[in-house]
Amino acid sequence: MKADRRTNRQTGSSIVRMAGRVALTLLALPVYPSTRLAAQMALPPGHAIAITNATIVPVVGDRIPRGTVLIQDGRIAAVGANVAVPQDAQVIDANGLFVYPGMIDAGTDMGLVEIGQGANGGDDRRELGEFNPQDAALTAVNPFSEIIPTVRVNGVTSTVTAPTGGQISGQAALIELNGWTPQEMAVQPRAGMVMTYPRMGGGGRGFGGGGFGAQETPEQQRQQMLTQARALRDYLANAQAYAEAKSRAGASSSEPVNLAFEAMVPVMRGEMPAIFEVETADQIRGVLALADSFHLKVILRGATYGWQLADTLAARHIPVIVGPTTQVPAPTDPYDMIYANPGVLARAGVSIAFRTNSASDSRNLPYDAALATAYGLDPDEALRALTINTARMFGVQDKIGSIETGKIADLIVTTGDPLDVRTTTRYLFIRGELIPFNDKHTLEYERWRARPRPNR
């Protein structure tokens, strides 16, 4: 804890020093010039595609100036400065452009909620009750959500979509933003079990609930928090006993199956991460205590006050999904605490990723990271937090998150740094398929741009 106190003192002073830096203008929305639609080209499936003369940013290695990425059968067949291009390959001359791995939003409700304009939108995010580990987000994902095209047009090719509500919400899924069925979209069908550790008070920023009303006295809030914490611990103890009994009985057991506890078995065995929604330092300490008691593989999500325990989290190799950073701090907090938190964690050695928390906001994912760079986060680390870090957290680093031979070809070709609001995406590939920019935003832009002008 001595190290944590040192980090706290450093954080307090660093936040003040960072205040003088120039922040990004996050109100700017992605620009959709008509050339973006014209830039798309029809490519027959199954053919090799070569992106040539581009600056390649693989994330896990040095940049490759004037390099080539060869895509074949949905994967990256070759990458480098001297790649042999097959004669029958479709060639995209990306001179002056950049190739990045597709970005991953580490926390959304993508495909579970639809836009509410006009007829009421669908909402499959929440189930009744406090403990619903058997609920799997993937089963409710709508592959044809109108929100999905508006997100991938800005370079986000994958998201972690998760249920909400209760203390154990259910199983998150890591999905690519293209496909005919949820199963086809899935990169990691059961990426983690989403839980919320209870907290006191109602004065936080609303990341996932678990608090109690301000009309109650502090002692009443404390007692309710303790009651919920005990209930969560008891549930985990019962799930652990179930997993142990299942292991002893073996595959031939004739005991009845409890679907809820059955879903908890991989969590209790450390095979599936427990994604804990937290905000305060006390919540984080409570989660670490549960991790010690039940040998859980933990990922923290939210962790607004994670900077207070940065050294501890780094020493214990606990990854943290931060954000959304585009939030208003509480009146009693330093004004830049939310924005500086990712940088403090990363400098301490914590592996971080970013989330937007909402499907409709997911298109602005790179700007959540960009805001953090204005308050101390290294830009290269910000890019890793949008790509390979997230892939590693969920065990899919061999599939997505960087530009390497053999990986799935989830790629974006851009005019510049994705964290810069002035950058536009010229080409987008998911599983090697060139995805058209046919979302509502671009189509409406083109429609009204081409409207006839009356003669006066």
Secondary structure, DSSP 8 states (H G I E B T S, - for coil): -HHHHHHHHHHHHHHHHHTTS----TT------THHHHH-----TTS-EEEEEEEE--SSS--EEEEEEEEETTEEEEEESS----TT-EEEE-TT-EEEE-EEEEEE-TTTB---SSS---B-SB-SSSB-TT-BGGGG--TT-THHHHHHTTTEEEEEE--BSSSEEEEEEEEES--SSHHHHEEEEEEEEEEE---S-S-S--SS-----TTS-HHHHHHHHHHHHHHHHHHHHHHHHHHHHHHHH-TT--S---HHHHHHHHHHTTSS-EEEEE-SHHHHHHHHHHHHHHT--EEEEE-TTGGGGHHHHHHTT--EEE---SS---TTS-TTHHHHHHHHHHHHT--EEE--SSGGGGGGHHHHHHHHHTTT--HHHHHHHTTHHHHHHTT-TTTSSS--TTSB--EEEESS-TTSTT--EEEEEETTEE----SHHHHHHHHHHT------
